[in-house]
Amino acid sequence: MTGASSGIGAATALALHEAGARLVLHGRDTERLAALAGRTGGQVVTGDLADTAAIPALAQDILGRFGEVDILVNNAGVGWAGPFGEMTAADVRRVIDVNLTAPVELTRALLPALRTRPAARVVFVTSIAGRTAVAGESVYSAVKAGLDVFADSLRFELSGTTVKIGVVVPGVVDTEFFARRGRPYERSSPKPVGADRIAAAVLRAIRDDRAEVYVPAWLRLPVVIRGVLPGMYRTLAARFGGSS
């Protein structure tokens, strides 16, 4: 799984270990990954997914070392918050590459191996920002929406095969993500949920072949309102919304 060194990734790795999975842990923080590997018996593969040209080699390294892949959890992500006009070209490129290009390319590279397995799963950790849009996170929202649509399209394409696709849609999660993006989460609501709840949702998506899991579940409501009553949704979002 990607993004395993902290937050949702580390919590999910622990949950998968407890469920009996053998883990390949990918991330950039070698010390944290080593500590997690010590707790789970997982194998460490390091790298920066912003370097998308290196992803085919990463996939070959994984297959060469471990031989097979049954589950791919695309979890790694980076954020950026603030006015769009303040983003540099490098900021935009990194958000797109890590959140969208990397999971698409890693899935493409590992899909032939996944299709040889009797039962395989690919789970994408997206964001409610990709379902409802968030002021001050225009590029992040856009790439998470793109990842959602990619996952849906791939699910349709692979219907009838042994490879099943799931999406986990978190809201605000209590992790280091907000500090790393350069702006803390300052809204009074919704309250952040623990990373362990997202990890449990990833397991449900894998075990139950769930196409999508919202965490918390009530986040489905604004998505439904946006689809059924888009005018009302935009009015309410403009009145009560804002940067997270």
N, C-alpha and C positions, 0 to 999 in steps of 0.2 A: 504494500500500500504506500501511497505517496503522502508527503506531509506528516510523517510519523513521529517527528521529534518532539512535538508538543501539542497541546490543545486537543482538538477533536481527534487528530491522528493518533496521538499517544493513547487516549482513552479507548479508541476503537481497536488499537493493537492489543491492549490488555483484554478487552472483551472477546476478541477473536481467539486469543490465546486460551482464555478460560473455556471457550467453546471447543477447543481441541485443534485449532488451525495451526499449521506450520507457517511461519511468517517470513516475508522478505520486507524489510523496513527501509524505506527510502526517504531521504531528507538531506538537509545541509549541515545540521548541527551534529558533528561527529560524536561529541561527548554525550549528548542526550541520547542519541541513537544507541551508543554503546551501553549506556545504563539500561535503556529499554530492552535491548537484546539480552542483557543479563537477567532481566526479570522474566522474559518470555521465551528465551531460547531462539529468538529470531536471528536471521542473518541480515547484515547491514549492507546497503548499497547507497553511496553518497553521490550527490550531484545537485546542480542548480537547474531546475526545469525552465528557467528563463533562457537557457541555452538550448533552444529547441532543435538545433542541428545535431545535437548529441543524443537525441532520444532514440533513434534506431540502434546506436551502439549500446545504449543503456538496456534496451530490450534484449539484444543479443547477449549481453553480459548476464542478465537474469536467467535467460533460457540456457545459456552455456553452463552456468553454475548450478542451477537448480532443476533443469530438465523439463519442468512442466509448471503450468499455472492454472489453477482452478477458479480463483477469485481475484479480480482487480478492483481495488478501491481507489478511485481518483479523488483524492481529498485535498491535495496541496492547493494553496491559494494565497494571494496577496491582495491587500486592499489599498485604496487611496481615497481620502475624503477631503472635500473642499470645493471651491468653485472650479468649474471645468476650465475656465480661462487661465487658471494658475498651474495647470498640468503642463509639464514639459513633454516633448515628443518621447523622451526616454521613459517618463512615467507611464504614458499611454501604452507604449510598446511592451513594457514589463507586465502591466495589468492584463493586457490581451494575451501575451505569450504564456504566462504562468497559469491563468485561469481558464483559458480556452484552447489555445494552440497545443499546449503540452498534453492535456488529457485526451484531446482528439488524436494527436500523433502517437501517444503511448498506447492507446486503445487500438489504433490501426496496426501498430507494430506487433502487438501481442495477440490480436484477434485470430490469426491462423492457428496458433498454439491453443488458444481457448476453445476453438471449434473442434479440436481433437478430443476434448475431455467429455466424459459421459454426462456431466452436469457442471456448467460453468456460469459464473455470475460476474457482471460488471456493474459496480455501483458508483454513481457520481454524487458527490456532496456539492450541492449548488447553494442557493440562498434565496430567501424571500425577496431580496432586492431584485432578483431576476424575474419575479412574478408580478410585483406591484410597482417597481421603480422607487428610487429614493433620491430626494434632492441632495445634491452635494456628492453623489456617487454615480454619476452618469455613465462613466466607462465601466465601472465595476458592475453596475446593474445590467448594462448591455451585454457584457461577456457572460454573465451568469444566465441571462435569458437565452443567449446563443447556445450555451451548454445544455440547457433544458431541451431546446428544440433538437439539438444533435442527438441527445439520448432518446427522445421520442422517435425520431426518424430511424435510428439504429434498432430500436425495439421492434418497429414494424418490419424492417428489413430482415431481422433475424428470427421473426416469428416462425415457429415450427422447427427451429434448430435447438441444440442443447445449450446455447448461450442466452441467458436471460439478463435483461437490463433493468436496473432500478435507479431511482433518484431519491435522495434525501434532501428535504428543503428545510434548513434551520432558519429560525429567526435570530434574535440576538443571543449570542453564546458567551458565557463567562470564560474567556481565554485571553491570551496575549495579543490577539489579532488587532484589537483597536489601538493598543499602544504602538504596535509595529507599523500601522498604517499612518501614524503621525497625528491622530486626533482621537482622544478618548471618547467613549460612549457616555453622553451626558443627559440623555432623556430620562424622565422619571418612569416612563412606561413605553413599551413593555419591558418587564424585568428580564435580565439575562437568565438563561437556563444553563445548567451544568453540562459540560462536555460529555459526561457519562450518558445523558439522555440522547444525545446525537449518536453515540456509539451503539446504544441499544436499538436505535432506529435503523442503523446500518445492518445490524444483525437481523432485524425483522425483514428488511428488504431482501437479504440473502436467503434466509430460511423459508420465508413465505412467498417468495417471488412477487414482492410488492412493486408495482410500477412506480409508486411515489409514496413517501411518508413525510408528513409535515410535523415539525417539532417547534413549538407545541401545536397540537392538532387544530386549535382555533384559527391558526393562520390561514387555513383554507377559506375562511369566511370572506376576508377582503379580496381574495382572488376571485371568488364566485361573484361578489358584488361588481368587481371590475369587469367581468365578462358579461354579466346580465344587464347591469345599469352603469355603463361606462361614464355617462355624464355626471351622475350622482357621485360616483367614485372620485372623479377628478375634482369635483367641488369640495368634497370632504377632505381629500388629500391636500388640496391647496390651503384649506382652512386649518387643519390639524397636523399636517405632515411637516417634514423638515429633515434636515440632515441628521443621521444617527450618530 
